[in-house]
Amino acid sequence: LESTPSAKDGGTRPTDAGAASDAGTTSAPDAGAATYTARCNGYLQSEREHEANDTIAGANMLDYFTCAGINSANDVDYYVFDSDSFVQLTFDPDDDAAISIKSPSGVISSAQGGATYRSGERGRYFVAIDSPGHKLQTYFIVR
């Protein structure tokens, strides 16, 4: 995985291009809050995380764009997708969220914060997202 600048670091969020505004939303509350709703206003339902995806068995199919959130302090979100060609995933969290990707051959790649993942493997990939600091936040995945 390669680190990429986040919007906080003066970088641009690639997922914001052409997306509706999230006007009126605020930053994530601290982990002491019971639950958190991701800032996905204006995104299509098909582009949002669908609970319950807190187990591998309940993993969401990862579409080409996903807006989601770490909704509780111990939340782990799981995704799965199949690819028959080159894969590129861009991960852009609001805070400290981490991504782990298991390739079809079983190689696991992990990163915390903004990152880009590339692979030429064909087959089924598994993705897990969590917050090591238990921070509630919104994140975006583009593939």
PyRosetta script that sets phi, psi and omega in degrees:
from pyrosetta import init, pose_from_sequence

init()
pose = pose_from_sequence("LESTPSAKDGGTRPTDAGAASDAGTTSAPDAGAATYTARCNGYLQSEREHEANDTIAGANMLDYFTCAGINSANDVDYYVFDSDSFVQLTFDPDDDAAISIKSPSGVISSAQGGATYRSGERGRYFVAIDSPGHKLQTYFIVR")
pose.set_psi(1, 141.8)
pose.set_omega(1, 176.6)
pose.set_phi(2, -109.7)
pose.set_psi(2, 138.0)
pose.set_omega(2, 176.7)
pose.set_phi(3, -73.2)
pose.set_psi(3, 144.3)
pose.set_omega(3, 176.5)
pose.set_phi(4, -129.1)
pose.set_psi(4, 147.7)
pose.set_omega(4, -179.3)
pose.set_phi(5, -67.0)
pose.set_psi(5, 138.2)
pose.set_omega(5, 177.0)
pose.set_phi(6, -90.4)
pose.set_psi(6, 171.4)
pose.set_omega(6, 178.2)
pose.set_phi(7, -60.2)
pose.set_psi(7, -33.5)
pose.set_omega(7, 178.8)
pose.set_phi(8, -63.8)
pose.set_psi(8, -32.9)
pose.set_omega(8, -176.9)
pose.set_phi(9, -87.6)
pose.set_psi(9, 10.4)
pose.set_omega(9, -179.4)
pose.set_phi(10, 91.0)
pose.set_psi(10, 0.0)
pose.set_omega(10, 177.2)
pose.set_phi(11, -80.6)
pose.set_psi(11, 177.9)
pose.set_omega(11, 177.3)
pose.set_phi(12, -108.2)
pose.set_psi(12, 147.6)
pose.set_omega(12, 177.6)
pose.set_phi(13, -91.0)
pose.set_psi(13, 110.5)
pose.set_omega(13, -174.8)
pose.set_phi(14, -61.0)
pose.set_psi(14, -22.9)
pose.set_omega(14, -177.6)
pose.set_phi(15, -78.6)
pose.set_psi(15, -12.7)
pose.set_omega(15, -178.4)
pose.set_phi(16, -78.3)
pose.set_psi(16, -17.5)
pose.set_omega(16, -177.7)
pose.set_phi(17, -61.9)
pose.set_psi(17, 117.3)
pose.set_omega(17, 177.1)
pose.set_phi(18, 76.9)
pose.set_psi(18, 0.5)
pose.set_omega(18, -179.3)
pose.set_phi(19, -86.8)
pose.set_psi(19, 154.3)
pose.set_omega(19, 177.8)
pose.set_phi(20, -68.5)
pose.set_psi(20, 154.9)
pose.set_omega(20, -178.1)
pose.set_phi(21, -71.2)
pose.set_psi(21, 149.9)
pose.set_omega(21, 173.8)
pose.set_phi(22, -102.3)
pose.set_psi(22, 34.7)
pose.set_omega(22, -176.7)
pose.set_phi(23, -54.8)
pose.set_psi(23, 141.0)
pose.set_omega(23, 176.9)
pose.set_phi(24, 88.9)
pose.set_psi(24, -2.4)
pose.set_omega(24, 178.1)
pose.set_phi(25, -94.9)
pose.set_psi(25, 159.5)
pose.set_omega(25, -179.7)
pose.set_phi(26, -121.8)
pose.set_psi(26, 173.4)
pose.set_omega(26, 179.5)
pose.set_phi(27, -68.1)
pose.set_psi(27, 164.3)
pose.set_omega(27, -176.9)
pose.set_phi(28, -63.0)
pose.set_psi(28, 142.7)
pose.set_omega(28, 175.3)
pose.set_phi(29, -73.5)
pose.set_psi(29, 170.2)
pose.set_omega(29, 179.3)
pose.set_phi(30, -72.1)
pose.set_psi(30, 168.0)
pose.set_omega(30, -173.9)
pose.set_phi(31, -65.8)
pose.set_psi(31, -10.5)
pose.set_omega(31, 178.4)
pose.set_phi(32, -71.4)
pose.set_psi(32, -17.2)
pose.set_omega(32, 178.8)
pose.set_phi(33, -70.1)
pose.set_psi(33, 148.7)
pose.set_omega(33, -176.3)
pose.set_phi(34, -65.5)
pose.set_psi(34, -50.1)
pose.set_omega(34, 179.7)
pose.set_phi(35, -143.5)
pose.set_psi(35, 167.8)
pose.set_omega(35, -178.0)
pose.set_phi(36, -139.5)
pose.set_psi(36, 142.2)
pose.set_omega(36, 175.6)
pose.set_phi(37, -108.6)
pose.set_psi(37, 122.9)
pose.set_omega(37, -178.5)
pose.set_phi(38, -58.9)
pose.set_psi(38, 147.7)
pose.set_omega(38, 179.8)
pose.set_phi(39, -82.2)
pose.set_psi(39, 76.5)
pose.set_omega(39, -177.4)
pose.set_phi(40, -117.2)
pose.set_psi(40, 24.0)
pose.set_omega(40, 178.9)
pose.set_phi(41, -56.7)
pose.set_psi(41, 133.9)
pose.set_omega(41, 177.2)
pose.set_phi(42, 89.6)
pose.set_psi(42, -8.4)
pose.set_omega(42, 177.9)
pose.set_phi(43, -90.9)
pose.set_psi(43, 145.9)
pose.set_omega(43, 179.6)
pose.set_phi(44, -63.1)
pose.set_psi(44, 151.5)
pose.set_omega(44, 177.8)
pose.set_phi(45, -56.3)
pose.set_psi(45, -36.7)
pose.set_omega(45, -179.9)
pose.set_phi(46, -68.4)
pose.set_psi(46, -15.5)
pose.set_omega(46, -179.9)
pose.set_phi(47, -96.6)
pose.set_psi(47, 3.5)
pose.set_omega(47, -176.4)
pose.set_phi(48, -108.8)
pose.set_psi(48, 155.6)
pose.set_omega(48, 174.3)
pose.set_phi(49, -63.4)
pose.set_psi(49, 144.4)
pose.set_omega(49, 177.8)
pose.set_phi(50, -119.6)
pose.set_psi(50, 114.9)
pose.set_omega(50, 177.0)
pose.set_phi(51, -76.6)
pose.set_psi(51, 149.1)
pose.set_omega(51, 4.4)
pose.set_phi(52, -97.2)
pose.set_psi(52, 119.9)
pose.set_omega(52, 176.8)
pose.set_phi(53, -122.2)
pose.set_psi(53, 38.5)
pose.set_omega(53, -175.1)
pose.set_phi(54, -94.2)
pose.set_psi(54, 7.2)
pose.set_omega(54, 174.9)
pose.set_phi(55, -137.6)
pose.set_psi(55, 160.4)
pose.set_omega(55, 177.3)
pose.set_phi(56, -61.1)
pose.set_psi(56, -39.0)
pose.set_omega(56, 179.7)
pose.set_phi(57, -62.8)
pose.set_psi(57, -28.9)
pose.set_omega(57, -179.4)
pose.set_phi(58, -99.7)
pose.set_psi(58, 15.6)
pose.set_omega(58, -175.9)
pose.set_phi(59, -57.6)
pose.set_psi(59, 137.6)
pose.set_omega(59, 173.4)
pose.set_phi(60, -75.4)
pose.set_psi(60, 144.9)
pose.set_omega(60, 168.7)
pose.set_phi(61, -70.0)
pose.set_psi(61, 127.1)
pose.set_omega(61, -178.7)
pose.set_phi(62, -82.9)
pose.set_psi(62, 114.1)
pose.set_omega(62, 178.4)
pose.set_phi(63, -81.1)
pose.set_psi(63, -164.4)
pose.set_omega(63, -178.4)
pose.set_phi(64, -78.3)
pose.set_psi(64, -19.5)
pose.set_omega(64, 177.1)
pose.set_phi(65, -145.8)
pose.set_psi(65, 133.7)
pose.set_omega(65, 177.9)
pose.set_phi(66, -137.9)
pose.set_psi(66, 131.2)
pose.set_omega(66, 170.9)
pose.set_phi(67, -110.1)
pose.set_psi(67, 127.0)
pose.set_omega(67, -175.4)
pose.set_phi(68, -151.9)
pose.set_psi(68, -176.6)
pose.set_omega(68, -179.0)
pose.set_phi(69, -150.3)
pose.set_psi(69, 152.9)
pose.set_omega(69, 166.0)
pose.set_phi(70, -81.8)
pose.set_psi(70, 103.4)
pose.set_omega(70, -167.7)
pose.set_phi(71, -93.3)
pose.set_psi(71, -11.3)
pose.set_omega(71, 174.4)
pose.set_phi(72, -149.2)
pose.set_psi(72, 163.1)
pose.set_omega(72, -172.7)
pose.set_phi(73, -56.5)
pose.set_psi(73, -33.1)
pose.set_omega(73, -177.4)
pose.set_phi(74, -108.1)
pose.set_psi(74, 17.7)
pose.set_omega(74, -177.7)
pose.set_phi(75, -65.7)
pose.set_psi(75, 134.7)
pose.set_omega(75, 169.6)
pose.set_phi(76, -128.7)
pose.set_psi(76, 125.2)
pose.set_omega(76, -179.6)
pose.set_phi(77, -105.9)
pose.set_psi(77, 135.1)
pose.set_omega(77, -178.6)
pose.set_phi(78, -116.1)
pose.set_psi(78, 142.8)
pose.set_omega(78, 177.5)
pose.set_phi(79, -136.9)
pose.set_psi(79, 158.3)
pose.set_omega(79, 176.0)
pose.set_phi(80, -141.3)
pose.set_psi(80, 146.9)
pose.set_omega(80, 173.2)
pose.set_phi(81, -155.3)
pose.set_psi(81, 156.3)
pose.set_omega(81, 178.2)
pose.set_phi(82, -111.2)
pose.set_psi(82, 144.6)
pose.set_omega(82, 178.5)
pose.set_phi(83, -139.8)
pose.set_psi(83, 137.8)
pose.set_omega(83, 175.5)
pose.set_phi(84, -113.6)
pose.set_psi(84, 16.4)
pose.set_omega(84, 178.0)
pose.set_phi(85, -152.9)
pose.set_psi(85, -168.5)
pose.set_omega(85, -180.0)
pose.set_phi(86, -54.8)
pose.set_psi(86, 137.8)
pose.set_omega(86, -180.0)
pose.set_phi(87, -114.3)
pose.set_psi(87, 134.2)
pose.set_omega(87, 168.6)
pose.set_phi(88, -136.4)
pose.set_psi(88, 122.7)
pose.set_omega(88, 175.8)
pose.set_phi(89, -115.2)
pose.set_psi(89, 133.8)
pose.set_omega(89, 172.2)
pose.set_phi(90, -113.8)
pose.set_psi(90, 127.3)
pose.set_omega(90, -177.6)
pose.set_phi(91, -114.0)
pose.set_psi(91, 126.7)
pose.set_omega(91, -176.7)
pose.set_phi(92, -135.8)
pose.set_psi(92, 93.6)
pose.set_omega(92, 178.4)
pose.set_phi(93, -91.0)
pose.set_psi(93, 160.0)
pose.set_omega(93, 175.4)
pose.set_phi(94, -74.2)
pose.set_psi(94, -25.9)
pose.set_omega(94, -173.9)
pose.set_phi(95, -139.8)
pose.set_psi(95, -117.9)
pose.set_omega(95, -171.3)
pose.set_phi(96, -101.1)
pose.set_psi(96, 13.6)
pose.set_omega(96, -175.9)
pose.set_phi(97, -54.5)
pose.set_psi(97, 147.7)
pose.set_omega(97, -179.3)
pose.set_phi(98, -119.8)
pose.set_psi(98, 149.1)
pose.set_omega(98, 178.9)
pose.set_phi(99, -122.2)
pose.set_psi(99, 138.0)
pose.set_omega(99, 172.3)
pose.set_phi(100, -126.3)
pose.set_psi(100, 132.1)
pose.set_omega(100, -177.7)
pose.set_phi(101, -124.1)
pose.set_psi(101, 126.7)
pose.set_omega(101, 176.3)
pose.set_phi(102, -104.8)
pose.set_psi(102, 118.2)
pose.set_omega(102, -178.3)
pose.set_phi(103, -77.1)
pose.set_psi(103, 168.1)
pose.set_omega(103, 178.7)
pose.set_phi(104, -57.0)
pose.set_psi(104, -28.6)
pose.set_omega(104, 179.7)
pose.set_phi(105, -86.4)
pose.set_psi(105, -1.0)
pose.set_omega(105, 177.0)
pose.set_phi(106, 95.5)
pose.set_psi(106, 1.1)
pose.set_omega(106, 178.2)
pose.set_phi(107, -74.0)
pose.set_psi(107, 130.5)
pose.set_omega(107, 179.8)
pose.set_phi(108, -106.9)
pose.set_psi(108, 127.8)
pose.set_omega(108, 176.8)
pose.set_phi(109, -118.5)
pose.set_psi(109, 135.9)
pose.set_omega(109, -178.2)
pose.set_phi(110, -134.1)
pose.set_psi(110, 152.1)
pose.set_omega(110, 175.8)
pose.set_phi(111, -155.6)
pose.set_psi(111, 153.3)
pose.set_omega(111, 174.9)
pose.set_phi(112, -116.1)
pose.set_psi(112, 135.6)
pose.set_omega(112, -176.1)
pose.set_phi(113, 86.0)
pose.set_psi(113, -168.9)
pose.set_omega(113, -177.9)
pose.set_phi(114, -62.8)
pose.set_psi(114, 136.7)
pose.set_omega(114, -177.1)
pose.set_phi(115, -158.0)
pose.set_psi(115, 158.4)
pose.set_omega(115, 173.4)
pose.set_phi(116, -125.0)
pose.set_psi(116, 133.9)
pose.set_omega(116, -179.5)
pose.set_phi(117, -117.1)
pose.set_psi(117, 136.4)
pose.set_omega(117, 178.0)
pose.set_phi(118, -132.8)
pose.set_psi(118, 142.5)
pose.set_omega(118, 178.0)
pose.set_phi(119, -155.8)
pose.set_psi(119, 148.9)
pose.set_omega(119, 175.8)
pose.set_phi(120, -104.3)
pose.set_psi(120, 4.6)
pose.set_omega(120, -178.8)
pose.set_phi(121, -72.9)
pose.set_psi(121, 144.8)
pose.set_omega(121, 175.0)
pose.set_phi(122, -102.6)
pose.set_psi(122, 143.3)
pose.set_omega(122, 177.5)
pose.set_phi(123, 133.1)
pose.set_psi(123, -156.9)
pose.set_omega(123, -174.7)
pose.set_phi(124, -96.5)
pose.set_psi(124, 130.3)
pose.set_omega(124, 177.6)
pose.set_phi(125, -110.8)
pose.set_psi(125, 146.6)
pose.set_omega(125, 174.4)
pose.set_phi(126, -119.3)
pose.set_psi(126, 139.1)
pose.set_omega(126, -177.2)
pose.set_phi(127, -129.2)
pose.set_psi(127, 136.9)
pose.set_omega(127, 174.7)
pose.set_phi(128, -127.8)
pose.set_psi(128, 137.5)
pose.set_omega(128, 179.2)
pose.set_phi(129, -125.8)
pose.set_psi(129, 132.3)
pose.set_omega(129, 174.3)
pose.set_phi(130, -149.9)
pose.set_psi(130, 179.7)
pose.set_omega(130, 177.6)
pose.set_phi(131, -122.7)
pose.set_psi(131, 107.7)
pose.set_omega(131, 179.2)
pose.set_phi(132, -56.9)
pose.set_psi(132, -31.7)
pose.set_omega(132, 179.1)
pose.set_phi(133, -90.6)
pose.set_psi(133, 6.7)
pose.set_omega(133, 179.8)
pose.set_phi(134, 58.3)
pose.set_psi(134, 37.8)
pose.set_omega(134, -179.4)
pose.set_phi(135, -95.3)
pose.set_psi(135, 133.9)
pose.set_omega(135, 178.6)
pose.set_phi(136, -80.0)
pose.set_psi(136, 133.5)
pose.set_omega(136, -172.0)
pose.set_phi(137, -168.4)
pose.set_psi(137, 163.1)
pose.set_omega(137, 174.1)
pose.set_phi(138, -96.1)
pose.set_psi(138, 146.3)
pose.set_omega(138, 173.4)
pose.set_phi(139, -142.2)
pose.set_psi(139, 159.8)
pose.set_omega(139, -179.6)
pose.set_phi(140, -126.5)
pose.set_psi(140, 143.8)
pose.set_omega(140, 173.8)
pose.set_phi(141, -129.4)
pose.set_psi(141, 129.8)
pose.set_omega(141, 177.4)
pose.set_phi(142, -123.3)
pose.set_psi(142, 132.1)
pose.set_omega(142, 176.2)
pose.set_phi(143, -129.4)
pose.dump_pdb("model.pdb")
